[in-house]
Amino acid sequence: MTEKEIKIFEMIGLAITKKGCDYGSFDIQFWSMDKTFYGRDYECGELKGRAKLPFDVSEFLSNWFEENGLESYIDEDSLASAELKIIPSERKIEIIGYYSEYKSHEEQVTEYQLPDNEEINNLIDNFKLEGHTKLYVTFDGGGDDGQLYLSQVRSENHEDFLNLRGKVFEPLTNFLYQKLQAEYGGWENNEGGQGEFIIDLEEKYVTLYFSHNYEVQIPETLLTLKY
């Protein structure tokens, strides 16, 4: 690191300290074809919110980042975001990458009686005649799209999947979709969710198991430098 670069990082560190921040984190816009850093904004320490430098060093940081080939430490295909963290008390610079990971909330369970509907009753009678006692219909959703896997329905006592696609099965499958939407509206949006319907054909009873997903950001220090 050159003397000029050291002095600029010292100047940035002093401004961060004067704001009462133990560190400052600057967003790395690694997808940009122009500059890697923009503006004077930075994250002021742990849970202290955004702050502004009294001067704009985005041009300096962008050039320094590029000239030192630091983009090679960033895997654009797997990182959700990245930041440049300056810790004045340690005269330290860190490049931190954040990886997205999806987790599921605790499973929720709801139960329904099948409607006393002639079409659904006929379907259930036919299933029972074929030797089925329980059907398992899985589903998942996310990114504004979701589906019940109607062509891969499992039966309690049959090895082969059942295919419930088709107009004849619509009274039953529409009922499942309606219950899912009524109970967990938006299950197919954003991080989405997944689960399973268990249809008890003997009792004409449906149990719905559902888990919402949520996204967490997992940090990893990709590079540490001293100034």
Secondary structure, DSSP 8 states (H G I E B T S, - for coil): --HHHHHHHHHHHHHHHHTT-S-EEEE--TT-SS-S--SSEEEETTT--EEE-SS--HHHHHHHHHHTTGGGG--TTTEEEEEEEEEGGGTEEEEEEEEEEEEE---EEEEEE----HHHHHHHHHHHHTT--EEEEEEEEETTEEEE-TTSEEETTEEEEE---SGGGHHHHHHHHHHHHHHSTTTTSTT-EEEEEEEETTTTEEEEEEEEEEEEEEEEEEEEEE-
